[in-house]
Amino acid sequence: MTPEGQEVGERIVKAVKMMKLQTVVPTRVMTAKEALALIFIQREHALGRSYSVRRVAKAVGLKSSRSGARIVNSLITKGFMKA
């Protein structure tokens, strides 16, 4: 192995060790439907409109307004939105 190759290898080992020390465990995980709902709510807010749980449900492809309410409550519980 050339000195340059060994130096590159040592850099890689050092970088991997640093990455292991900086591993971050997410405390809040968002589902795909929650992400779609949050984007929809943010867009509605930017346009000056309030959202309804029925429209949130429809925006993420659900039929039940109760499902929309669950998604909104989940976003509030996880800290992505304020009540």
Secondary structure, 3 states (H helix, E strand, C coil): CCHHHHHHHHHHHHHHHHHHHCCCCCCCCCCHHHHHHHHHHHHHHHCCCCCCHHHHHHHCCCCCHHHHHHHHHHHHHCCCCCC
